[in-house]
Amino acid sequence: MKSQHTPFEGGPMDGRVLPVLLGPTGHPPKTYRIPVPDPDGGPATVLVYRRVPRGHSRRLGLIQGWKYRYDPDDTSGGRLRWPWSRPQGTPPGKPDDANE
């Protein structure tokens, strides 16, 4: 597997550079989750970082690399978002206006 040294920005990992495994397309994952164990033995805290472009080239505007930015307000919960999924908090089924 190929890896790339990727910088982290913000949060507890600010300024660190870690080797991140690349996917089949040659890009690092969109989110990077780091579990941090609780020193008192409680549940682990999960730090969430989102992938953002590091910079763009001048002529064509191509992405020159990636970095991870801290996302303290992560609401995804680690689940995949499929196009046919309903938004979180919506009751199952949709109202039927034709029968009213």
Number of C-alpha atoms within 10 A of each C-alpha: 6 10 14 16 14 19 18 21 18 14 14 10 17 13 11 12 15 13 12 16 16 14 12 9 6 11 15 22 14 11 16 16 13 13 11 11 12 10 8 7 7 8 11 13 12 14 17 20 23 18 19 14 13 13 13 12 9 8 6 7 9 11 13 10 14 20 18 25 21 20 16 12 7 13 9 9 7 10 7 8 10 7 7 6 8 12 9 8 6 8 9 7 7 7 9 7 6 5 5 5
